[in-house]
Amino acid sequence: MKKKNVVTSFLILILCFVLIACSSNKTEGDTTSKDDKKVDPFDHSEKYTITGMTFRFGDPPPATSPGLDLINEKFNVDYQPQIIPQADYIEKSSAAVAAGDMPDMIGFQASDTRFYQWAKEGAFLPLDDYLKEYETLGGIPDYVYSAFKVDGKVYGIPRYSQPYPLTPIIRKDWLDNLGLEVPTSYEELEEVAIAFTKNDPDKNGQNDTYGLAIGQNINPDFNLGAYWDANAWYHKNKDGEYIPGIISEGRKEVVQFLADLYKEDAMTKDFAVLNWTDTNGEFYKGKAGIFVGGVAGMSEDYLNGLMQINPEAKFIALPPFEAPDKSKGFTRGSGYSGILALNAKLADDPAKIYRALEMIDFGKQFYPADQKNPENEDFDFMYGKAGTGYNMVNNAPVRVPEFSTAGFAPSTYFLDNLEQVPTDAKISYADAYKTPAMKELTTTLQTMFEANKMYINPSIGVISETNSQKGAELTQFLINEQSKMIAGQRPISDWDKLVDEYMQRGGKDVIKEVNQGIKGKGYKDRQWE
């Protein structure tokens, strides 16, 4: 292990020399070739070798396969993707770049700061002048692309992530049993949580329930809007600078709310040491009445377990509260879960750039549910042809068991094969579930989100060197101290003192650097969508 770390460190140290070499090729996007002739973005007359590298959770597909052959034929390319297990990706991709072998296309996880560092070094191609040529790439919202801007130019293509966060949900049947209304403020939510603790909301005659399920690291943070979001840069200091939500007045209000519940035994008493799995268990075993949910990624197994305990259980999403400044709405998610960049050395060959981007655009194409069938030629191609890569079962495509391992489908080989859902797409997240209660909850969440504004977090995609070095330590320090406040081990009257401690430990530099980055991206004052 030590030898592996030494090798990785050495490779990263010499990256700057390689990236400087790359920067000599850094030019603006252009639509003309070397002889100044206009380039047709969709001309396939010339065959190109296109290389790529990205990470993958799980085993990579085979190096040769029918799916890869289909891609080569469709786009007239010799496509050579390297798909590397996620655990080894940083080391192997860093080694490739250090050796001067960065491929034409290279992927990054959303949290990988190498993308921004290497973009600053000139390693990647600015994409602004090319994206408009493509239906999918050109339709991605500007606020998403802004996360991948360096010095005002876009250097990355986002891997889609649904934009809605996890937000508080509540047992509607418990509210009804106690004759309570849906809370619209933290004061009302506190009253409900205490009632869930003391008034037998499940009507089983036992003192076995409480208000709110929460675990270690104050997770979930139970924000009911951007004003209270620990992760949103919404509040400003006296100098007009954005500050992290975790030190804001909104966060202080949430900490006070949780401290009040702790005194009343209306929340998980051992929250400071309770892991996420066990925190889920507190809610899905019917002990707590308030938790969080999302439009995607929830466990039907958990919910089915709760429904077996209490078949009458019902759940609804809590709408955002109105903040003291009259704002109302949750923080929108980043809109991406990964990044794809193009090598700056492609700048002298616009035709090859267009071919690579055409492949990326195709891999991200969105297919409504009623178009996922053999009649849609693009979908049929993507899934590896009906009868080979998938079969239609009850009017829905079902992948064959060896879909990925045999490489039947081209989708296996696109570096970004996650559909980019258009902002105007009429999709129902409930369609992904089978359990009626889960469908109902998901529908209430989606309806709630669509009925309210979403705050665009200005810190997305901003890199702070101090935060890279000290951010995790600083955040953990704040969480530990705020946990003490919730448990009554430190007075909340120490809040200003705690913020000063954060500033002295490096928070002041984080705020300065993040605000510089926000200004550099041209972010407008408190944008809502």
C-alpha positions in Angstrom: 0.0 0.0 0.0 2.8 2.4 0.8 4.5 1.7 -2.5 1.2 2.4 -4.3 0.8 5.7 -2.5 4.4 6.8 -3.3 3.9 6.0 -7.0 0.7 7.9 -7.2 2.2 10.9 -5.4 5.1 10.9 -7.8 2.8 10.8 -10.8 0.7 13.6 -9.6 3.8 15.8 -8.9 4.9 15.6 -12.5 1.4 16.2 -13.9 2.0 20.0 -14.0 4.9 19.5 -16.5 2.7 17.4 -18.8 -0.2 19.8 -18.5 2.0 22.8 -19.4 2.8 21.0 -22.6 -0.9 20.5 -23.2 -1.5 24.2 -22.7 0.5 25.1 -25.7 -2.3 23.6 -27.8 -5.1 25.5 -26.0 -7.1 27.5 -28.5 -10.7 28.7 -28.8 -13.3 26.4 -30.2 -13.6 26.8 -34.0 -15.8 25.4 -36.8 -13.1 25.6 -39.4 -10.3 23.2 -40.3 -6.6 23.9 -40.9 -7.2 25.2 -44.4 -10.1 27.5 -43.2 -12.8 25.4 -44.9 -16.1 25.2 -43.1 -16.5 21.8 -41.3 -19.7 19.9 -41.4 -20.3 18.7 -37.8 -22.0 15.5 -39.0 -19.8 14.6 -42.0 -18.7 10.9 -41.5 -16.6 10.6 -44.7 -13.3 10.4 -42.8 -12.7 7.7 -40.3 -11.2 8.7 -36.9 -9.6 6.9 -34.1 -11.2 8.2 -30.9 -9.9 7.2 -27.5 -11.6 7.6 -24.1 -11.2 6.8 -20.5 -13.6 6.8 -17.6 -14.5 5.0 -14.3 -17.1 2.4 -13.8 -18.7 1.0 -10.6 -18.5 -2.8 -11.2 -16.7 -4.8 -13.7 -15.7 -3.2 -17.0 -17.1 -4.6 -20.3 -14.9 -6.7 -22.7 -12.4 -5.0 -25.0 -14.1 -6.4 -28.1 -17.8 -7.0 -28.5 -20.8 -6.6 -30.8 -21.7 -3.4 -29.0 -18.4 -1.8 -29.8 -18.7 -3.0 -33.4 -22.0 -1.2 -33.7 -20.5 2.1 -32.5 -17.6 1.9 -34.9 -19.9 1.2 -37.8 -22.5 3.9 -36.9 -20.0 6.7 -36.4 -17.2 5.6 -38.7 -14.6 5.4 -36.0 -12.1 3.2 -34.4 -13.4 3.7 -30.9 -11.0 2.7 -28.1 -12.5 3.2 -24.7 -10.7 2.4 -21.4 -13.3 1.7 -18.8 -11.6 1.3 -15.4 -13.0 0.1 -12.0 -13.7 3.2 -9.9 -11.3 2.1 -7.1 -8.3 2.2 -9.4 -9.4 5.1 -11.6 -7.6 8.1 -10.0 -4.3 6.3 -10.0 -4.5 4.9 -13.5 -5.9 8.1 -15.1 -3.3 10.2 -13.3 -0.6 7.9 -14.6 -1.9 8.2 -18.2 -1.8 11.9 -18.0 1.6 12.1 -16.4 2.9 9.9 -19.2 1.5 12.2 -21.8 -1.1 9.7 -22.9 -4.3 11.5 -22.0 -7.0 10.2 -24.3 -9.3 12.3 -26.5 -12.1 12.1 -23.9 -11.6 11.7 -20.2 -14.1 11.3 -17.4 -14.2 12.5 -13.7 -16.4 11.9 -10.7 -18.3 15.0 -9.6 -16.1 15.5 -6.6 -12.8 15.1 -8.5 -11.0 18.4 -8.2 -8.4 17.3 -10.7 -10.8 18.4 -13.5 -10.6 22.1 -12.4 -6.9 21.9 -11.7 -6.1 20.4 -15.1 -8.5 22.8 -16.8 -6.6 25.7 -15.3 -3.4 24.2 -16.6 -4.8 24.2 -20.2 -5.3 20.4 -20.5 -8.8 20.6 -21.9 -10.6 22.0 -24.9 -13.0 24.9 -24.4 -16.4 23.7 -25.6 -18.5 26.9 -25.8 -18.4 27.2 -29.6 -19.3 23.5 -30.2 -22.2 22.6 -27.9 -24.9 24.5 -29.7 -24.6 22.1 -32.6 -26.2 19.3 -30.6 -29.7 18.8 -29.4 -28.9 17.2 -26.1 -25.6 19.0 -25.2 -27.1 22.3 -26.4 -30.2 21.8 -24.2 -28.4 21.5 -20.9 -29.2 24.5 -18.7 -26.5 27.2 -18.5 -26.5 27.1 -14.7 -25.3 23.4 -14.9 -22.6 24.3 -17.4 -21.5 27.2 -15.3 -20.1 24.7 -12.8 -17.5 23.6 -15.4 -16.3 27.1 -16.3 -12.8 28.1 -15.8 -11.8 31.7 -16.6 -15.2 32.1 -18.1 -15.1 29.1 -20.5 -16.8 25.7 -20.4 -14.4 22.8 -20.2 -16.7 20.0 -19.0 -19.8 18.1 -20.0 -22.0 17.1 -17.1 -23.2 13.5 -16.4 -26.9 13.9 -15.5 -28.3 13.8 -12.0 -31.9 14.5 -11.2 -32.0 18.0 -9.6 -34.2 17.4 -6.6 -32.7 17.0 -3.1 -33.7 14.8 -0.2 -36.3 16.7 1.8 -38.4 16.1 4.9 -41.4 13.8 4.7 -43.9 13.1 7.5 -46.3 10.4 8.5 -49.7 11.7 7.3 -51.6 9.0 9.1 -50.0 10.1 12.4 -51.1 13.7 11.8 -54.6 12.5 11.0 -54.7 10.3 14.1 -53.8 13.3 16.3 -55.9 15.9 14.4 -52.9 17.9 13.4 -52.3 20.0 10.3 -49.2 19.8 8.1 -46.6 22.1 9.7 -45.6 25.3 7.9 -42.8 26.5 10.2 -40.2 25.1 12.6 -42.3 26.1 15.5 -45.2 24.0 14.2 -42.9 21.2 13.2 -41.5 21.2 16.8 -45.0 20.9 18.2 -45.8 18.0 15.8 -42.6 16.2 16.7 -43.4 16.4 20.4 -46.9 15.3 19.8 -45.6 12.3 17.9 -43.5 11.5 21.0 -46.1 11.9 23.7 -49.5 11.3 22.3 -49.4 7.8 20.8 -49.8 8.7 17.2 -49.9 5.1 16.0 -52.7 4.3 18.5 -51.2 1.1 19.7 -51.4 2.1 23.4 -47.7 2.0 23.9 -45.1 4.7 24.5 -42.9 3.6 21.6 -42.8 6.5 19.1 -41.0 9.8 18.8 -40.8 12.7 16.4 -37.8 12.8 14.2 -35.1 10.3 13.0 -31.6 11.7 12.7 -28.1 10.2 12.8 -24.5 11.0 13.1 -23.1 14.2 11.5 -26.5 15.8 12.0 -27.8 13.8 9.0 -30.3 14.6 7.6 -30.0 18.3 8.4 -33.8 18.8 8.0 -33.6 22.1 6.2 -37.0 23.3 4.9 -35.6 25.6 2.3 -32.4 27.2 1.0 -32.4 29.7 3.9 -31.7 26.8 6.3 -29.6 24.5 4.1 -26.2 23.7 5.6 -24.7 23.1 2.2 -26.1 26.1 0.3 -24.2 29.4 0.0 -27.3 31.5 0.5 -26.5 33.9 3.3 -24.1 36.8 3.1 -21.9 38.5 5.7 -21.6 42.2 6.4 -19.2 42.6 3.5 -21.7 41.2 1.0 -19.8 37.9 0.6 -21.7 34.6 0.4 -21.0 32.3 3.4 -21.5 28.6 3.9 -24.9 27.7 5.2 -23.5 25.7 8.0 -22.4 28.9 9.8 -25.5 30.9 8.9 -28.3 32.2 11.1 -30.6 29.7 9.3 -28.4 26.9 10.5 -28.4 28.3 14.0 -32.2 28.1 13.9 -32.2 24.5 12.9 -29.6 23.6 15.6 -31.9 25.3 18.2 -34.9 23.4 16.8 -33.0 20.1 17.2 -31.8 21.0 20.7 -35.4 21.7 21.7 -36.4 18.2 20.4 -33.5 16.6 22.2 -34.7 17.9 25.5 -38.1 16.5 24.9 -36.8 13.1 23.8 -38.6 13.9 20.4 -35.6 12.9 18.2 -33.1 10.1 18.1 -31.2 10.3 21.4 -28.1 8.5 20.2 -27.9 10.5 17.0 -24.2 11.3 17.4 -23.2 7.7 16.9 -26.1 6.3 14.7 -25.0 5.3 11.2 -27.2 6.0 8.2 -28.5 2.4 7.9 -29.7 2.4 11.5 -31.2 5.9 11.0 -33.3 4.7 8.2 -34.3 1.8 10.4 -35.7 4.2 13.0 -38.2 5.5 10.5 -39.0 2.4 8.5 -39.6 0.3 11.6 -42.3 2.7 12.5 -40.6 4.4 15.5 -40.2 8.0 14.1 -42.7 10.1 12.2 -40.5 12.5 10.4 -37.6 11.7 8.0 -36.5 12.5 4.5 -37.3 11.2 1.0 -36.5 11.8 -2.6 -38.0 11.3 -6.0 -35.3 8.7 -6.9 -33.1 6.2 -5.1 -35.5 5.2 -2.2 -35.7 1.6 -1.1 -39.0 -0.2 -1.7 -37.8 -3.0 0.6 -37.6 -0.6 3.5 -41.0 0.8 2.8 -42.5 -2.6 2.3 -41.2 -3.6 5.7 -42.9 -0.6 7.3 -46.2 -1.3 5.5 -46.1 -4.8 6.9 -45.9 -3.3 10.4 -48.6 -0.7 9.7 -50.6 -1.2 6.5 -52.4 2.1 7.0 -49.2 4.2 7.0 -49.3 7.2 4.7 -46.6 9.7 3.8 -46.5 13.2 2.4 -43.7 15.6 1.5 -43.3 18.8 3.6 -43.4 21.9 1.4 -40.7 24.5 2.0 -41.2 27.0 4.8 -41.3 30.7 4.2 -38.0 32.1 5.5 -37.5 35.4 7.4 -36.4 37.1 4.2 -39.7 35.9 2.5 -37.8 33.4 0.3 -39.4 30.0 -0.2 -37.9 27.0 -1.9 -35.3 24.2 -1.6 -31.8 24.2 -3.0 -31.6 22.7 -6.5 -29.2 19.8 -6.9 -26.0 20.3 -8.9 -27.7 18.6 -11.9 -24.6 16.4 -12.5 -22.9 13.4 -11.0 -19.8 13.3 -13.2 -17.8 15.3 -15.8 -16.4 14.5 -19.2 -13.7 16.7 -20.8 -11.9 16.7 -24.2 -8.2 16.8 -24.7 -6.9 20.3 -25.7 -4.7 18.7 -28.3 -7.9 18.2 -30.4 -8.1 21.9 -31.1 -6.3 21.6 -34.5 -8.8 19.1 -35.8 -12.4 20.4 -35.5 -13.8 17.5 -37.5 -12.6 15.0 -35.0 -13.9 17.2 -32.2 -17.4 17.1 -33.8 -17.2 13.4 -34.2 -16.3 12.9 -30.5 -19.1 15.3 -29.4 -21.6 13.6 -31.7 -20.9 10.3 -29.9 -21.2 12.0 -26.5 -24.4 13.7 -27.5 -25.9 10.3 -28.7 -24.9 8.5 -25.5 -26.8 11.1 -23.4 -30.0 11.1 -25.5 -33.2 10.9 -23.6 -35.9 8.4 -24.5 -39.5 8.9 -23.1 -40.9 5.7 -21.7 -43.2 5.2 -24.7 -40.2 5.4 -27.1 -38.2 2.7 -25.4 -39.0 0.0 -27.9 -37.6 -1.5 -31.2 -39.6 1.0 -33.3 -37.2 3.8 -32.1 -34.0 3.1 -34.1 -31.7 5.1 -31.8 -33.0 3.3 -28.6 -32.9 -0.1 -30.3 -29.3 0.6 -31.3 -28.3 1.9 -27.8 -29.7 -1.2 -26.1 -28.0 -3.6 -28.6 -31.0 -4.6 -30.8 -34.2 -6.3 -29.7 -33.7 -10.0 -29.2 -29.9 -9.6 -28.6 -29.3 -6.9 -26.1 -32.8 -6.8 -24.7 -36.3 -8.2 -24.9 -39.7 -6.5 -24.7 -41.6 -7.8 -21.7 -45.0 -6.3 -20.9 -44.3 -3.4 -23.3 -41.1 -2.6 -21.5 -37.4 -3.3 -22.4 -35.7 -5.9 -20.2 -32.0 -6.3 -20.7 -30.6 -9.7 -21.2 -28.7 -11.1 -18.1 -25.3 -10.8 -19.9 -26.1 -7.2 -21.1 -22.9 -5.7 -19.7 -20.5 -8.6 -19.4 -20.9 -9.7 -23.0 -20.9 -6.1 -24.3 -24.0 -6.6 -26.5 -25.1 -3.0 -26.2 -23.4 0.2 -27.3 -24.6 1.9 -24.2 -22.1 -0.1 -22.2 -19.2 1.7 -24.0 -20.3 5.3 -24.1 -18.3 7.2 -21.5 -21.5 8.9 -20.4 -24.4 6.6 -21.0 -26.8 8.3 -18.6 -29.8 9.9 -20.3 -29.9 13.7 -20.0 -33.5 14.5 -19.0 -34.6 17.7 -20.7 -35.9 20.4 -18.4 -39.3 20.3 -20.2 -39.6 16.5 -20.2 -42.8 15.2 -18.8 -41.5 12.4 -16.6 -43.0 10.7 -13.6 -40.5 9.5 -11.1 -43.2 7.3 -9.5 -43.0 5.1 -12.6 -39.8 3.6 -11.3 -41.5 2.0 -8.3 -44.0 -0.8 -7.9 -45.2 -0.3 -4.3 -48.4 1.9 -4.2 -47.3 3.8 -1.1 -43.9 4.5 -2.7 -45.6 5.7 -5.9 -47.8 8.0 -3.9 -45.0 9.5 -1.8 -42.8 10.0 -4.9 -45.7 11.8 -6.6 -46.2 14.1 -3.7 -42.5 14.9 -3.7 -42.4 15.6 -7.4 -45.6 17.7 -7.3 -44.2 19.7 -4.3 -40.9 20.4 -6.1 -42.6 21.4 -9.4 -44.9 23.8 -7.5 -42.0 25.7 -5.8 -38.9 27.7 -6.9 -35.5 26.1 -6.6 -32.4 28.0 -5.4 -29.3 27.7 -7.5 -26.3 27.2 -5.2 -23.6 29.6 -6.4 -20.7 27.5 -4.9 -21.2 24.5 -7.3 -18.1 24.0 -9.3 -16.1 26.6 -7.4 -12.7 25.4 -6.2 -11.1 26.8 -3.1 -7.5 25.7 -2.4 -8.0 26.2 1.3 -11.2 24.2 1.2 -9.5 21.4 -0.7 -6.9 21.2 2.0 -8.9 21.9 5.1 -12.6 21.8 4.1 -13.4 18.3 5.4 -11.7 19.0 8.7 -13.4 22.4 9.1 -16.8 20.9 8.4 -16.3 18.1 10.8 -15.3 20.6 13.5 -18.5 22.5 13.0 -20.6 19.4 13.0 -19.0 18.1 16.2 -19.5 21.4 18.0 -23.1 21.8 16.7 -23.8 18.2 17.8 -22.7 19.3 21.3 -25.1 22.2 21.2 -28.0 19.9 20.2 -27.2 17.5 23.1 -26.9 20.4 25.6 -23.1 20.0 26.0 -22.4 23.5 24.6 -24.7 26.5 24.8 -26.1 27.8 21.6 -25.3 31.2 22.9 -21.7 30.3 21.8 -22.8 30.4 18.2 -20.8 33.6 17.3 -17.8 32.2 19.1 -18.0 29.0 17.1 -18.2 31.0 13.9 -15.1 32.9 14.9 -13.3 29.7 15.6 -14.2 28.5 12.2 -12.8 31.7 10.6 -9.6 31.4 12.5 -9.1 27.8 11.5 -9.2 28.7 7.8 -12.9 29.5 7.1 -12.0 33.1 6.4 -9.8 32.0 3.5 -12.4 29.5 2.2 -15.0 32.3 2.1 -12.7 34.7 0.3 -11.6 32.1 -2.3 -15.2 30.7 -2.9 -16.5 34.3 -3.5 -13.7 35.0 -5.9 -14.8 31.8 -7.8 -18.4 32.8 -7.7 -17.6 36.2 -9.2 -15.4 34.5 -11.9 -18.4 32.4 -13.0 -20.6 35.5 -13.5 -23.1 34.3 -11.0 -26.0 36.7 -10.5 -27.3 37.7 -7.0 -29.3 34.8 -5.5 -30.6 33.1 -8.6 -33.8 31.0 -8.3 -35.2 28.8 -11.0 
